[in-house]
Amino acid sequence: MAETVNYDLGDLVEMKKPHACGTNAWVINRLGADIRITCSACNRTIMLTRFNFDKRIKKVLKKAEK
């Protein structure tokens, strides 16, 4: 069974494949049916469906400050 990863707004997450700039670290900016993430190195923003995000996420690197 696949392990579920818990994530919140503002978390720093690691994706399975690196971005073109060379980093795997992304910040979650929006949660909903679609998830918006921003590259931590070059500030490029992309949107993924929750299904695609769940497939591509590796782990949560740092939880957001509350």
Phi and psi restraints in degrees (range 20) as a CNS / XPLOR table:
assign (resid 1 and name C) (resid 2 and name N)
       (resid 2 and name CA) (resid 2 and name C) 1.0 -75.4 20.0 2
assign (resid 2 and name N) (resid 2 and name CA)
       (resid 2 and name C) (resid 3 and name N) 1.0 140.5 20.0 2
assign (resid 2 and name C) (resid 3 and name N)
       (resid 3 and name CA) (resid 3 and name C) 1.0 -80.5 20.0 2
assign (resid 3 and name N) (resid 3 and name CA)
       (resid 3 and name C) (resid 4 and name N) 1.0 134.2 20.0 2
assign (resid 3 and name C) (resid 4 and name N)
       (resid 4 and name CA) (resid 4 and name C) 1.0 -84.3 20.0 2
assign (resid 4 and name N) (resid 4 and name CA)
       (resid 4 and name C) (resid 5 and name N) 1.0 138.6 20.0 2
assign (resid 4 and name C) (resid 5 and name N)
       (resid 5 and name CA) (resid 5 and name C) 1.0 -105.7 20.0 2
assign (resid 5 and name N) (resid 5 and name CA)
       (resid 5 and name C) (resid 6 and name N) 1.0 126.5 20.0 2
assign (resid 5 and name C) (resid 6 and name N)
       (resid 6 and name CA) (resid 6 and name C) 1.0 -92.1 20.0 2
assign (resid 6 and name N) (resid 6 and name CA)
       (resid 6 and name C) (resid 7 and name N) 1.0 129.8 20.0 2
assign (resid 6 and name C) (resid 7 and name N)
       (resid 7 and name CA) (resid 7 and name C) 1.0 -141.8 20.0 2
assign (resid 7 and name N) (resid 7 and name CA)
       (resid 7 and name C) (resid 8 and name N) 1.0 154.3 20.0 2
assign (resid 7 and name C) (resid 8 and name N)
       (resid 8 and name CA) (resid 8 and name C) 1.0 -132.4 20.0 2
assign (resid 8 and name N) (resid 8 and name CA)
       (resid 8 and name C) (resid 9 and name N) 1.0 173.0 20.0 2
assign (resid 8 and name C) (resid 9 and name N)
       (resid 9 and name CA) (resid 9 and name C) 1.0 -62.3 20.0 2
assign (resid 9 and name N) (resid 9 and name CA)
       (resid 9 and name C) (resid 10 and name N) 1.0 130.4 20.0 2
assign (resid 9 and name C) (resid 10 and name N)
       (resid 10 and name CA) (resid 10 and name C) 1.0 91.9 20.0 2
assign (resid 10 and name N) (resid 10 and name CA)
       (resid 10 and name C) (resid 11 and name N) 1.0 -3.8 20.0 2
assign (resid 10 and name C) (resid 11 and name N)
       (resid 11 and name CA) (resid 11 and name C) 1.0 -69.9 20.0 2
assign (resid 11 and name N) (resid 11 and name CA)
       (resid 11 and name C) (resid 12 and name N) 1.0 148.5 20.0 2
assign (resid 11 and name C) (resid 12 and name N)
       (resid 12 and name CA) (resid 12 and name C) 1.0 -97.0 20.0 2
assign (resid 12 and name N) (resid 12 and name CA)
       (resid 12 and name C) (resid 13 and name N) 1.0 118.5 20.0 2
assign (resid 12 and name C) (resid 13 and name N)
       (resid 13 and name CA) (resid 13 and name C) 1.0 -119.5 20.0 2
assign (resid 13 and name N) (resid 13 and name CA)
       (resid 13 and name C) (resid 14 and name N) 1.0 155.1 20.0 2
assign (resid 13 and name C) (resid 14 and name N)
       (resid 14 and name CA) (resid 14 and name C) 1.0 -107.0 20.0 2
assign (resid 14 and name N) (resid 14 and name CA)
       (resid 14 and name C) (resid 15 and name N) 1.0 129.9 20.0 2
assign (resid 14 and name C) (resid 15 and name N)
       (resid 15 and name CA) (resid 15 and name C) 1.0 -96.2 20.0 2
assign (resid 15 and name N) (resid 15 and name CA)
       (resid 15 and name C) (resid 16 and name N) 1.0 162.3 20.0 2
assign (resid 15 and name C) (resid 16 and name N)
       (resid 16 and name CA) (resid 16 and name C) 1.0 -68.1 20.0 2
assign (resid 16 and name N) (resid 16 and name CA)
       (resid 16 and name C) (resid 17 and name N) 1.0 -41.5 20.0 2
assign (resid 16 and name C) (resid 17 and name N)
       (resid 17 and name CA) (resid 17 and name C) 1.0 -107.1 20.0 2
assign (resid 17 and name N) (resid 17 and name CA)
       (resid 17 and name C) (resid 18 and name N) 1.0 142.0 20.0 2
assign (resid 17 and name C) (resid 18 and name N)
       (resid 18 and name CA) (resid 18 and name C) 1.0 -73.5 20.0 2
assign (resid 18 and name N) (resid 18 and name CA)
       (resid 18 and name C) (resid 19 and name N) 1.0 155.4 20.0 2
assign (resid 18 and name C) (resid 19 and name N)
       (resid 19 and name CA) (resid 19 and name C) 1.0 -73.2 20.0 2
assign (resid 19 and name N) (resid 19 and name CA)
       (resid 19 and name C) (resid 20 and name N) 1.0 165.9 20.0 2
assign (resid 19 and name C) (resid 20 and name N)
       (resid 20 and name CA) (resid 20 and name C) 1.0 -60.5 20.0 2
assign (resid 20 and name N) (resid 20 and name CA)
       (resid 20 and name C) (resid 21 and name N) 1.0 -26.2 20.0 2
assign (resid 20 and name C) (resid 21 and name N)
       (resid 21 and name CA) (resid 21 and name C) 1.0 -78.1 20.0 2
assign (resid 21 and name N) (resid 21 and name CA)
       (resid 21 and name C) (resid 22 and name N) 1.0 -11.7 20.0 2
assign (resid 21 and name C) (resid 22 and name N)
       (resid 22 and name CA) (resid 22 and name C) 1.0 108.2 20.0 2
assign (resid 22 and name N) (resid 22 and name CA)
       (resid 22 and name C) (resid 23 and name N) 1.0 -1.1 20.0 2
assign (resid 22 and name C) (resid 23 and name N)
       (resid 23 and name CA) (resid 23 and name C) 1.0 -108.0 20.0 2
assign (resid 23 and name N) (resid 23 and name CA)
       (resid 23 and name C) (resid 24 and name N) 1.0 154.4 20.0 2
assign (resid 23 and name C) (resid 24 and name N)
       (resid 24 and name CA) (resid 24 and name C) 1.0 -106.0 20.0 2
assign (resid 24 and name N) (resid 24 and name CA)
       (resid 24 and name C) (resid 25 and name N) 1.0 -3.6 20.0 2
assign (resid 24 and name C) (resid 25 and name N)
       (resid 25 and name CA) (resid 25 and name C) 1.0 -90.0 20.0 2
assign (resid 25 and name N) (resid 25 and name CA)
       (resid 25 and name C) (resid 26 and name N) 1.0 129.8 20.0 2
assign (resid 25 and name C) (resid 26 and name N)
       (resid 26 and name CA) (resid 26 and name C) 1.0 -133.7 20.0 2
assign (resid 26 and name N) (resid 26 and name CA)
       (resid 26 and name C) (resid 27 and name N) 1.0 149.8 20.0 2
assign (resid 26 and name C) (resid 27 and name N)
       (resid 27 and name CA) (resid 27 and name C) 1.0 -107.7 20.0 2
assign (resid 27 and name N) (resid 27 and name CA)
       (resid 27 and name C) (resid 28 and name N) 1.0 132.2 20.0 2
assign (resid 27 and name C) (resid 28 and name N)
       (resid 28 and name CA) (resid 28 and name C) 1.0 -80.2 20.0 2
assign (resid 28 and name N) (resid 28 and name CA)
       (resid 28 and name C) (resid 29 and name N) 1.0 122.2 20.0 2
assign (resid 28 and name C) (resid 29 and name N)
       (resid 29 and name CA) (resid 29 and name C) 1.0 -105.4 20.0 2
assign (resid 29 and name N) (resid 29 and name CA)
       (resid 29 and name C) (resid 30 and name N) 1.0 -26.3 20.0 2
assign (resid 29 and name C) (resid 30 and name N)
       (resid 30 and name CA) (resid 30 and name C) 1.0 -147.3 20.0 2
assign (resid 30 and name N) (resid 30 and name CA)
       (resid 30 and name C) (resid 31 and name N) 1.0 135.0 20.0 2
assign (resid 30 and name C) (resid 31 and name N)
       (resid 31 and name CA) (resid 31 and name C) 1.0 -120.0 20.0 2
assign (resid 31 and name N) (resid 31 and name CA)
       (resid 31 and name C) (resid 32 and name N) 1.0 142.2 20.0 2
assign (resid 31 and name C) (resid 32 and name N)
       (resid 32 and name CA) (resid 32 and name C) 1.0 168.4 20.0 2
assign (resid 32 and name N) (resid 32 and name CA)
       (resid 32 and name C) (resid 33 and name N) 1.0 -147.3 20.0 2
assign (resid 32 and name C) (resid 33 and name N)
       (resid 33 and name CA) (resid 33 and name C) 1.0 -65.0 20.0 2
assign (resid 33 and name N) (resid 33 and name CA)
       (resid 33 and name C) (resid 34 and name N) 1.0 -35.8 20.0 2
assign (resid 33 and name C) (resid 34 and name N)
       (resid 34 and name CA) (resid 34 and name C) 1.0 -109.7 20.0 2
assign (resid 34 and name N) (resid 34 and name CA)
       (resid 34 and name C) (resid 35 and name N) 1.0 150.4 20.0 2
assign (resid 34 and name C) (resid 35 and name N)
       (resid 35 and name CA) (resid 35 and name C) 1.0 -121.2 20.0 2
assign (resid 35 and name N) (resid 35 and name CA)
       (resid 35 and name C) (resid 36 and name N) 1.0 128.1 20.0 2
assign (resid 35 and name C) (resid 36 and name N)
       (resid 36 and name CA) (resid 36 and name C) 1.0 -102.0 20.0 2
assign (resid 36 and name N) (resid 36 and name CA)
       (resid 36 and name C) (resid 37 and name N) 1.0 128.0 20.0 2
assign (resid 36 and name C) (resid 37 and name N)
       (resid 37 and name CA) (resid 37 and name C) 1.0 -126.1 20.0 2
assign (resid 37 and name N) (resid 37 and name CA)
       (resid 37 and name C) (resid 38 and name N) 1.0 150.1 20.0 2
assign (resid 37 and name C) (resid 38 and name N)
       (resid 38 and name CA) (resid 38 and name C) 1.0 -120.8 20.0 2
assign (resid 38 and name N) (resid 38 and name CA)
       (resid 38 and name C) (resid 39 and name N) 1.0 133.3 20.0 2
assign (resid 38 and name C) (resid 39 and name N)
       (resid 39 and name CA) (resid 39 and name C) 1.0 -65.1 20.0 2
assign (resid 39 and name N) (resid 39 and name CA)
       (resid 39 and name C) (resid 40 and name N) 1.0 134.1 20.0 2
assign (resid 39 and name C) (resid 40 and name N)
       (resid 40 and name CA) (resid 40 and name C) 1.0 -76.0 20.0 2
assign (resid 40 and name N) (resid 40 and name CA)
       (resid 40 and name C) (resid 41 and name N) 1.0 -16.9 20.0 2
assign (resid 40 and name C) (resid 41 and name N)
       (resid 41 and name CA) (resid 41 and name C) 1.0 -94.5 20.0 2
assign (resid 41 and name N) (resid 41 and name CA)
       (resid 41 and name C) (resid 42 and name N) 1.0 -48.6 20.0 2
assign (resid 41 and name C) (resid 42 and name N)
       (resid 42 and name CA) (resid 42 and name C) 1.0 -111.6 20.0 2
assign (resid 42 and name N) (resid 42 and name CA)
       (resid 42 and name C) (resid 43 and name N) 1.0 0.4 20.0 2
assign (resid 42 and name C) (resid 43 and name N)
       (resid 43 and name CA) (resid 43 and name C) 1.0 63.2 20.0 2
assign (resid 43 and name N) (resid 43 and name CA)
       (resid 43 and name C) (resid 44 and name N) 1.0 23.0 20.0 2
assign (resid 43 and name C) (resid 44 and name N)
       (resid 44 and name CA) (resid 44 and name C) 1.0 -75.1 20.0 2
assign (resid 44 and name N) (resid 44 and name CA)
       (resid 44 and name C) (resid 45 and name N) 1.0 137.5 20.0 2
assign (resid 44 and name C) (resid 45 and name N)
       (resid 45 and name CA) (resid 45 and name C) 1.0 -111.5 20.0 2
assign (resid 45 and name N) (resid 45 and name CA)
       (resid 45 and name C) (resid 46 and name N) 1.0 135.5 20.0 2
assign (resid 45 and name C) (resid 46 and name N)
       (resid 46 and name CA) (resid 46 and name C) 1.0 -133.6 20.0 2
assign (resid 46 and name N) (resid 46 and name CA)
       (resid 46 and name C) (resid 47 and name N) 1.0 158.0 20.0 2
assign (resid 46 and name C) (resid 47 and name N)
       (resid 47 and name CA) (resid 47 and name C) 1.0 -118.7 20.0 2
assign (resid 47 and name N) (resid 47 and name CA)
       (resid 47 and name C) (resid 48 and name N) 1.0 136.7 20.0 2
assign (resid 47 and name C) (resid 48 and name N)
       (resid 48 and name CA) (resid 48 and name C) 1.0 -128.2 20.0 2
assign (resid 48 and name N) (resid 48 and name CA)
       (resid 48 and name C) (resid 49 and name N) 1.0 151.1 20.0 2
assign (resid 48 and name C) (resid 49 and name N)
       (resid 49 and name CA) (resid 49 and name C) 1.0 -68.8 20.0 2
assign (resid 49 and name N) (resid 49 and name CA)
       (resid 49 and name C) (resid 50 and name N) 1.0 157.7 20.0 2
assign (resid 49 and name C) (resid 50 and name N)
       (resid 50 and name CA) (resid 50 and name C) 1.0 -60.8 20.0 2
assign (resid 50 and name N) (resid 50 and name CA)
       (resid 50 and name C) (resid 51 and name N) 1.0 -37.2 20.0 2
assign (resid 50 and name C) (resid 51 and name N)
       (resid 51 and name CA) (resid 51 and name C) 1.0 -62.0 20.0 2
assign (resid 51 and name N) (resid 51 and name CA)
       (resid 51 and name C) (resid 52 and name N) 1.0 -48.0 20.0 2
assign (resid 51 and name C) (resid 52 and name N)
       (resid 52 and name CA) (resid 52 and name C) 1.0 -66.5 20.0 2
assign (resid 52 and name N) (resid 52 and name CA)
       (resid 52 and name C) (resid 53 and name N) 1.0 -38.2 20.0 2
assign (resid 52 and name C) (resid 53 and name N)
       (resid 53 and name CA) (resid 53 and name C) 1.0 -62.4 20.0 2
assign (resid 53 and name N) (resid 53 and name CA)
       (resid 53 and name C) (resid 54 and name N) 1.0 -45.0 20.0 2
assign (resid 53 and name C) (resid 54 and name N)
       (resid 54 and name CA) (resid 54 and name C) 1.0 -62.4 20.0 2
assign (resid 54 and name N) (resid 54 and name CA)
       (resid 54 and name C) (resid 55 and name N) 1.0 -33.4 20.0 2
assign (resid 54 and name C) (resid 55 and name N)
       (resid 55 and name CA) (resid 55 and name C) 1.0 -71.8 20.0 2
assign (resid 55 and name N) (resid 55 and name CA)
       (resid 55 and name C) (resid 56 and name N) 1.0 -34.4 20.0 2
assign (resid 55 and name C) (resid 56 and name N)
       (resid 56 and name CA) (resid 56 and name C) 1.0 -94.8 20.0 2
assign (resid 56 and name N) (resid 56 and name CA)
       (resid 56 and name C) (resid 57 and name N) 1.0 -14.7 20.0 2
assign (resid 56 and name C) (resid 57 and name N)
       (resid 57 and name CA) (resid 57 and name C) 1.0 -75.5 20.0 2
assign (resid 57 and name N) (resid 57 and name CA)
       (resid 57 and name C) (resid 58 and name N) 1.0 141.7 20.0 2
assign (resid 57 and name C) (resid 58 and name N)
       (resid 58 and name CA) (resid 58 and name C) 1.0 -100.5 20.0 2
assign (resid 58 and name N) (resid 58 and name CA)
       (resid 58 and name C) (resid 59 and name N) 1.0 -53.9 20.0 2
assign (resid 58 and name C) (resid 59 and name N)
       (resid 59 and name CA) (resid 59 and name C) 1.0 -165.7 20.0 2
assign (resid 59 and name N) (resid 59 and name CA)
       (resid 59 and name C) (resid 60 and name N) 1.0 166.5 20.0 2
assign (resid 59 and name C) (resid 60 and name N)
       (resid 60 and name CA) (resid 60 and name C) 1.0 -91.0 20.0 2
assign (resid 60 and name N) (resid 60 and name CA)
       (resid 60 and name C) (resid 61 and name N) 1.0 120.2 20.0 2
assign (resid 60 and name C) (resid 61 and name N)
       (resid 61 and name CA) (resid 61 and name C) 1.0 -80.5 20.0 2
assign (resid 61 and name N) (resid 61 and name CA)
       (resid 61 and name C) (resid 62 and name N) 1.0 -42.1 20.0 2
assign (resid 61 and name C) (resid 62 and name N)
       (resid 62 and name CA) (resid 62 and name C) 1.0 -148.8 20.0 2
assign (resid 62 and name N) (resid 62 and name CA)
       (resid 62 and name C) (resid 63 and name N) 1.0 128.1 20.0 2
assign (resid 62 and name C) (resid 63 and name N)
       (resid 63 and name CA) (resid 63 and name C) 1.0 -76.0 20.0 2
assign (resid 63 and name N) (resid 63 and name CA)
       (resid 63 and name C) (resid 64 and name N) 1.0 150.0 20.0 2
assign (resid 63 and name C) (resid 64 and name N)
       (resid 64 and name CA) (resid 64 and name C) 1.0 -71.5 20.0 2
assign (resid 64 and name N) (resid 64 and name CA)
       (resid 64 and name C) (resid 65 and name N) 1.0 148.6 20.0 2
assign (resid 64 and name C) (resid 65 and name N)
       (resid 65 and name CA) (resid 65 and name C) 1.0 -72.9 20.0 2
assign (resid 65 and name N) (resid 65 and name CA)
       (resid 65 and name C) (resid 66 and name N) 1.0 134.9 20.0 2
